[in-house]
Amino acid sequence: LPSSADASSTRTARVQAALEAWVADRAPVEKVTGIAAYISFGDPGPAIEAFAGNVGNGPQDAPVGPGTLFQMGSTSKSFTVALILKLEAAGALSIDDTLSKWLPQYPVWKDVSIRRLLNMTSGIPNYSETEAMSRVWVNQPTRDLTAEDLVAMAYPAGAGDPPKNGGYRYSNTNYVLAGMVAAKATGRSYRDLVHDMVIGAFGLHSTFYENGPYPAAVASRVAHGYFANPACADYQPDCTQSWNLPLIGRDVRSMSTSWAQAAGGAISDARDVNRWMRAVFEGRVAPPKQQAEWMALVSTKTGEPIADVSADDPRGFSLGLAKGILGTIGAHWFYQGETLGYRTLYVWFETERLMITLQTNSQPKADVDKLHDIVGTIYQIVRNETE
C-alpha cells in the first residue's frame, strides 16, 4: 500500500495538473496568467498547496509560488464583520444600532442599522457602480481616496442620484460605512483595528491591509492583475459602452486599492485566506451569540430572513458571507471576492471540514468566469483520494 506521504504527493500533483489545465484553457478568454490553490482538511495532516502559471504575461515574469500575493477583494469583508461582532461582544456597540448614533453626518440613512449594512438589506446605493468611481479608476488610478470620498459617491445630492433599493442589494458602501462605525466606536483607525484584531490576533503573516499605498516589499509580491470586463456598471441606463472600457487590458497592480477599503481592500495569499475563513466557520473568531448573528441568512431574492438555502431559494447572504447551491456539489458557504484584476474564491464543505481556496489574476465578464469550475475538479480529486 502507498504511504500517506505518497498519497498526499499524488493528490498534490493531481491538483497541480488540474490548475495547469485550467490556466491553459482559460488564459485566452479570462486573461489569467496564474492561479494559486490551498486546500485544508481540518486535521493536523498535510494540507495541499499548489500553483500554476506565472505572476504576469511578460516574458520575464516569475512563476506563481508560495510568496505570491493577490488582492482579496470582498472576501475581506469578513474582516469588517469580525471587528463589528468583536466590538459588540465587548459592549462597545450593538449591530442593531442605527447610523444616527454613530454617523449622524448621513441623515438620509439615519434609520439604517449596522446589521442591515452587513447583510446588504440597507437599500444604500453602491459607490463602486457610479460614474464618479469609474472616472477615478480610468483617469486617476493612483489617487488615494478616503472612506468619506467613497461614501460621497453614493450619498444623495439631489440630481443624478443612484437609485435607492429595496430588499437585498449588494453594495460596497455598506461596508465602508461599517468600517467607519468601528473606527468611531473605538477612536482608532479601521486599518489599526484590522491589524490588531484580525491579522495579528490570528497570525496571518501573509495578509496585509492599508487604507492607502502598500509598502514596496508587499506591493512587489502581488501578481499582476488584468481587467478584462466590458460589462456596463449597474448605474448606466441604456448603456452601450461601459464607463470602465478604457481599463480593458490594463495591468491594475499599481492602481490604488483605497477605492475598496473596508469593502475589500486587503491583500493575502491562498493559505492565509484559507486559515482565516476556517477560523470564521469553526467559530474561533466570535463568541456564540455573535457567531449566530454572523451566520443568519437573508434571501438574495427577497431580502427576508431564511433558515437555509433551498431549491426554491438557492442563494443566501449573512454578514459578509454567502451560501448557495453550487451545481452538482450542493449547498455550501462560499465567497468570490473581486477587484479590478483579481479574484479570490473559497468554498467551505462543512460536512467534510474541507476548505478550498483559489486566487487568480484577472477580472473577466461574469458569463466567462469559470473559477468555480476548478473547485469542482479539486473537490473530485480530494474526495476520490479520501474515500
BELQUI-V926447 format. One record per pair of residues at least 24 apart in sequence whose C-alpha atoms are under 10 Angstrom apart, sorted by the first residue. I is the first residue (numbers start at 1). J is the second residue. If there is no record, write none. Layout:
i	j
I	J
I	J
//
This chain:
i	j
4	45
4	46
5	45
5	46
7	385
7	386
8	45
8	46
8	47
8	48
8	382
8	385
9	46
9	48
10	385
11	48
11	378
11	381
11	382
11	384
11	385
11	386
12	39
12	47
12	48
12	49
12	50
12	378
12	381
12	382
13	48
13	49
13	50
14	50
14	377
14	378
14	381
14	382
15	39
15	48
15	49
15	50
15	51
15	52
15	374
15	377
15	378
15	379
15	380
15	381
15	382
16	48
16	49
16	50
16	51
16	52
16	378
17	50
17	51
17	52
18	50
18	51
18	52
18	374
18	377
18	378
18	381
19	50
19	51
19	52
19	53
19	358
19	374
19	375
19	377
19	378
20	50
20	51
20	52
20	53
21	52
21	53
21	374
22	52
22	53
22	370
22	371
22	373
22	374
22	377
23	52
23	53
23	54
23	360
23	371
23	374
24	52
24	53
26	368
26	369
26	370
26	371
27	53
27	57
27	362
29	228
29	364
29	365
29	368
29	369
29	370
30	226
30	227
30	228
30	229
30	361
30	362
30	363
30	364
30	365
30	366
30	368
30	369
30	370
30	371
31	56
31	57
31	225
31	226
31	227
31	228
31	249
31	341
31	361
31	362
31	363
31	364
32	56
32	57
32	224
32	225
32	226
32	227
32	228
32	341
32	342
32	360
32	361
32	362
32	363
32	364
33	57
33	58
33	61
33	63
33	64
33	223
33	224
33	225
33	226
33	360
33	361
33	362
34	63
34	64
34	65
34	223
34	224
34	225
34	359
34	360
34	361
34	362
35	63
35	64
35	65
35	68
35	70
35	223
35	270
35	343
35	344
35	358
35	359
35	360
35	361
35	371
36	64
36	65
36	66
36	68
36	69
36	70
36	269
36	270
36	271
36	344
36	357
36	358
36	359
36	360
36	361
37	269
37	270
37	271
37	274
37	344
37	345
37	346
37	356
37	357
37	358
37	359
37	360
37	374
37	375
37	378
38	269
38	270
38	271
38	272
38	273
38	274
38	275
38	346
38	355
38	356
38	357
38	358
38	359
39	270
39	271
39	274
39	275
39	346
39	347
39	354
39	355
39	356
39	357
39	358
39	378
39	379
39	382
40	271
40	274
40	275
40	278
40	348
40	353
40	354
40	355
40	356
40	357
41	278
41	349
41	352
41	353
41	354
41	355
41	356
41	382
42	275
42	278
42	282
42	352
42	353
42	354
42	355
43	353
43	354
47	271
47	355
48	271
48	356
48	382
49	270
49	271
49	357
50	270
50	358
51	358
51	359
52	360
53	360
54	223
54	224
54	361
55	221
55	222
55	223
55	224
55	225
55	360
55	361
56	222
56	223
56	224
56	225
56	226
56	251
56	361
57	224
57	225
57	226
57	251
58	224
61	223
61	224
62	223
63	223
64	221
64	222
64	223
64	360
65	269
66	206
66	269
66	270
66	271
67	206
67	221
67	222
67	223
67	268
67	269
68	206
68	218
68	220
68	221
68	222
68	223
68	268
68	269
68	270
69	206
69	207
69	208
69	218
69	219
69	220
69	221
69	222
69	223
69	224
69	267
69	268
69	269
69	270
69	359
69	360
69	361
70	207
70	219
70	221
70	222
70	223
70	224
70	225
70	253
70	266
70	267
70	268
70	269
70	270
70	339
70	341
70	342
70	343
70	344
70	359
70	360
70	361
71	207
71	208
71	209
71	222
71	223
71	225
71	253
71	257
71	264
71	265
71	266
71	267
71	268
71	269
71	337
71	338
71	339
71	340
71	341
71	342
71	343
71	344
71	359
71	360
71	361
72	207
72	208
72	264
72	265
72	266
72	267
72	268
72	269
72	270
72	273
72	336
72	337
72	338
72	339
72	342
72	343
72	344
72	345
72	359
73	257
73	260
73	261
73	262
73	263
73	264
73	265
73	266
73	267
73	268
73	336
73	337
73	338
73	339
73	340
73	341
73	342
73	343
73	344
73	345
74	172
74	175
74	260
74	261
74	262
74	263
74	264
74	265
74	266
74	320
74	321
74	335
74	336
74	337
74	338
74	339
74	343
74	344
74	345
75	263
75	264
75	265
75	266
75	273
75	277
75	320
75	321
75	334
75	335
75	336
75	337
75	338
75	343
75	344
75	345
75	346
76	209
76	261
76	262
76	263
76	264
76	265
76	266
76	267
76	268
76	273
76	276
76	277
76	320
76	335
76	337
76	344
77	118
77	172
77	175
77	176
77	178
77	179
77	260
77	261
77	262
77	263
77	264
77	265
77	266
77	319
77	320
77	321
77	337
78	118
78	175
78	198
78	262
78	263
78	264
78	276
78	277
78	280
78	294
78	319
78	320
78	321
79	179
79	193
79	194
79	195
79	197
79	198
79	199
79	262
79	263
79	264
79	266
79	276
79	277
79	280
79	320
80	118
80	175
80	176
80	178
80	179
80	180
80	182
80	190
80	193
80	194
80	198
80	261
80	262
80	263
80	264
80	319
80	320
81	114
81	115
81	118
81	119
81	175
81	178
81	179
81	182
81	262
81	286
81	294
81	319
81	320
81	321
82	194
82	197
82	198
82	280
82	285
82	286
82	290
82	291
82	294
82	319
82	320
83	178
83	179
83	182
83	183
83	190
83	193
83	194
83	196
83	197
83	198
83	285
83	286
84	114
84	115
84	118
84	178
84	179
84	181
84	182
84	183
84	185
84	286
84	290
85	182
85	285
85	286
85	287
85	289
85	290
85	291
85	293
85	294
85	319
86	197
86	285
86	286
86	287
86	290
87	182
87	185
87	186
87	286
88	182
88	286
88	289
88	290
89	286
89	287
89	288
89	289
89	290
92	182
92	185
92	186
93	181
93	182
93	185
93	186
95	178
95	290
95	293
98	181
99	177
99	178
99	181
101	181
102	177
102	178
102	180
102	181
102	182
102	183
102	184
102	185
103	177
103	178
103	180
103	181
103	184
106	151
106	152
106	155
106	156
106	177
108	155
108	156
109	155
109	156
112	174
113	178
114	174
114	175
114	177
114	178
114	181
115	174
115	178
115	293
115	294
115	318
115	319
116	168
116	174
116	303
116	318
116	319
117	170
117	171
117	172
117	173
117	174
117	175
117	176
117	177
117	178
117	319
117	320
118	170
118	171
118	172
118	174
118	175
118	177
118	178
118	294
118	317
118	318
118	319
118	320
118	321
119	168
119	169
119	170
119	171
119	174
119	175
119	294
119	296
119	297
119	298
119	299
119	300
119	303
119	316
119	317
119	318
119	319
119	320
119	321
119	322
120	166
120	167
120	168
120	169
120	170
120	171
120	172
120	173
120	174
120	175
120	298
120	300
120	303
120	317
120	318
120	319
120	320
121	165
121	166
121	167
121	168
121	169
121	170
121	171
121	174
121	298
121	299
121	300
121	302
121	303
121	304
121	317
122	164
122	165
122	166
122	167
122	168
122	169
122	170
122	171
122	173
122	174
122	303
123	163
123	164
123	165
123	166
123	167
123	168
123	169
123	170
123	171
123	174
124	151
124	154
124	155
124	156
124	162
124	163
124	164
124	165
124	166
124	169
124	170
124	171
124	172
124	173
124	174
125	151
125	153
125	154
125	155
125	156
125	161
125	162
125	163
125	164
125	165
125	169
125	170
125	171
125	172
125	173
125	174
125	235
126	150
126	151
126	153
126	154
126	155
126	162
126	163
126	164
126	165
126	169
126	170
126	171
126	172
126	173
126	174
126	234
126	235
127	151
127	152
127	153
127	154
127	155
127	162
127	171
127	172
127	173
127	174
127	176
127	235
127	259
128	153
128	154
128	171
128	172
128	173
128	233
128	234
128	235
128	259
128	260
129	153
129	154
129	162
129	171
129	172
129	232
129	233
129	234
129	235
129	236
129	243
130	154
130	161
130	162
130	233
130	234
130	235
130	236
130	243
131	162
131	233
131	234
131	235
131	236
131	242
131	243
131	244
132	243
133	243
133	244
133	259
134	233
134	242
134	243
134	244
134	245
134	246
134	247
135	243
135	244
135	246
136	259
137	243
137	244
137	246
137	247
137	252
137	255
137	256
137	259
137	340
138	243
138	244
138	245
138	246
138	247
138	250
138	255
139	246
139	247
140	255
140	256
141	247
141	252
141	254
141	255
141	256
141	257
141	259
142	212
142	213
142	252
142	254
142	255
142	256
142	257
142	258
143	212
143	213
143	255
143	256
143	257
143	258
143	259
144	211
144	212
144	213
144	255
144	256
144	257
144	258
144	259
145	211
145	212
145	256
145	257
145	258
145	259
145	260
145	261
146	176
146	211
146	212
146	258
146	259
146	260
146	261
147	173
147	176
147	177
147	179
147	180
147	190
147	211
147	258
147	259
147	260
147	261
147	262
148	176
148	177
148	180
149	259
150	176
150	177
150	258
150	259
150	260
150	261
151	176
151	177
160	235
161	235
162	234
162	235
162	236
163	234
163	235
166	302
166	303
167	298
167	299
167	300
167	301
167	302
167	303
167	304
168	298
168	299
168	300
168	301
168	302
168	303
168	304
168	316
168	317
169	300
169	301
169	302
169	303
170	300
170	317
171	263
172	259
172	260
172	261
172	262
172	263
172	264
173	260
173	262
173	263
174	262
174	263
175	260
175	261
175	262
175	263
175	264
175	320
176	259
176	260
176	261
176	262
176	263
176	264
177	262
177	263
178	262
178	263
179	261
179	262
179	263
180	262
190	261
190	262
191	261
191	262
194	262
194	266
197	285
198	276
198	285
199	272
199	276
201	285
202	272
202	275
202	276
202	279
202	284
202	285
203	272
203	275
203	276
204	268
204	269
204	271
204	272
204	273
204	275
204	276
205	268
205	269
205	272
206	267
206	268
206	269
206	270
206	271
206	272
206	273
207	266
207	267
207	268
207	269
207	270
207	271
207	272
207	273
207	276
208	265
208	266
208	267
208	268
208	269
209	257
209	261
209	262
209	264
209	265
209	266
209	267
209	268
210	257
210	258
210	261
210	262
210	265
210	266
210	267
211	256
211	257
211	258
211	259
211	260
211	261
211	262
211	265
211	266
212	256
212	257
212	258
212	259
212	261
212	265
213	254
213	255
213	256
213	257
213	258
214	254
214	256
214	257
214	258
214	266
214	267
218	267
218	268
219	253
219	254
219	267
220	253
220	254
221	268
222	253
222	254
222	267
222	268
222	269
222	361
223	251
223	252
223	253
223	341
223	342
223	360
223	361
223	362
224	250
224	251
224	252
224	253
224	254
224	341
224	342
224	360
224	361
224	362
225	249
225	250
225	251
225	252
225	253
225	254
225	255
225	339
225	340
225	341
225	342
225	343
225	360
225	361
225	362
225	363
226	250
226	251
226	252
226	253
226	339
226	340
226	341
226	342
226	360
226	361
226	362
226	363
226	364
227	251
227	252
227	339
227	340
227	341
227	342
227	361
227	362
227	363
227	364
227	365
228	340
228	341
228	362
228	363
228	364
228	365
229	340
229	341
229	362
229	363
229	364
229	365
229	366
229	368
230	363
230	364
230	365
230	366
231	364
231	365
231	366
231	367
232	365
244	340
247	340
248	340
248	363
248	364
249	341
249	362
250	340
250	341
251	340
251	341
251	361
251	362
252	339
252	340
252	341
252	342
252	361
252	362
253	340
253	341
253	342
253	361
255	340
257	339
257	340
259	339
260	339
263	320
263	337
264	337
264	338
264	339
265	339
268	344
268	359
269	344
269	357
269	358
269	359
270	344
270	345
270	346
270	356
270	357
270	358
270	359
270	360
271	356
271	357
271	358
272	357
273	344
273	345
273	346
273	355
273	356
273	357
273	358
273	359
274	345
274	346
274	347
274	348
274	354
274	355
274	356
274	357
274	358
275	355
275	357
277	321
277	334
277	346
277	347
277	348
277	355
277	357
278	346
278	348
278	350
278	353
278	354
278	355
278	356
281	321
281	333
281	348
281	350
281	353
281	355
282	350
282	353
291	319
292	318
293	318
293	319
294	318
294	319
294	320
294	321
295	319
295	320
295	321
295	322
295	323
295	333
296	321
297	321
297	322
297	323
298	322
298	323
299	323
322	347
323	347
323	348
326	372
326	376
327	372
327	373
327	376
328	376
329	375
329	376
329	379
329	380
336	371
336	372
338	362
338	363
338	364
339	363
340	364
343	369
343	371
344	371
345	371
345	372
345	375
346	372
346	375
347	372
347	375
347	376
347	379
349	379
352	383
354	379
354	382
354	383
355	379
//
